[in-house]
Amino acid sequence: MSGTEGIGLDLPRLADYLRTAGLNGGDNVSASALSGGQSNPTFCVQAGGARYVLRKKPPGNLLPGAHAIDREYRVMQALAGTLVPVPRMLAYCDDAEVIGSPFYLMEYIDGRILVDQSLPGTQPAERTAIYCEMNRVIAALHGIDIDASGLQTFGKPGNYFSRQIGRWSKQCRESTVPVNDSMKQLMDWLPDHIPPGDETALVHGDYRLDNLVFHRTKPRVIGVLDWELSTLGHPLADFAYQCMSWHIPAELWRGIGGLDLAALGIPDERSYLVMYAKATGRQPAEHWDFYLAYNLFRMAAILHGIAQRAADGTANSPDAVETGAKAGPLADIGWQCALRYGADSP
């Protein structure tokens, strides 16, 4: 069978590959598209009694450095056995002739993927536990020994904000889809307001609730997914990325802004920061509005890239146009954070 949106899998060739890799003893192979993500097509592959997850590069012309499934495979392989739970990596194939583009295979984790950050249908105590667990895992990620894990060359150390701002600004400026005024202002403002000091850690780049797999019955993360944007970077940038949720209205996109957090049992932003500070020894509060402005800019740029792929006809998701249209509103929120940071600075 083929995947959705016209992105097919050559199952006979995939079956041959699985046999060669020792992952299929000759049983029939079937596949179904898995939901989630705007980027790399992902499938559940059934080979006899075994289930695997396959992620592949999408077709078409791709931005340089985008859809880096080789990096996803490398970092998850390096994290095996650490305090950061990841699926077991099984095989990486860079031969585009097999199924049309490079891909990798990993174990299928049977758990819960929770999409709505307000966690409907969940009791307040469990919501609290789930948020505490998310905080625990990202703190563990930022404590990974880069040298011991063999990830010394996974990114460039230092100047993370400058490099990232430059990268995403360049992508936006080269796009044929226009950006709004807030985005233009952020591209000008951010390079001149990078806080002093620097630190390098392994960062996920897209750490959020629906990129985590939770245990079926316990508030425990059993797998962190979607490492495409991972690199060596500033841990507080990575942490603030998740915390954008407290500033994004629930009705806009993936946010919990404006909700009665106390009634829901969800920690407020300040409490969430204190949790992370106690776990890591880092103090994110001093330049918090800059970190938020940067992340809202970066997220807007990512969504702008989705809008560009939709315009080019290469988007993987049917809601790419709708998702891409959220870039402007997120940039507006980011610019307000920038103005607040400027007002609070000496």
Summary of the structure (lengths in Angstrom):
residues: 346
radius of gyration: 20.2
end to end distance: 61.2
largest distance: 68.6
contacts: 1074
relative contact order: 0.14
helix: 42%
strand: 13%
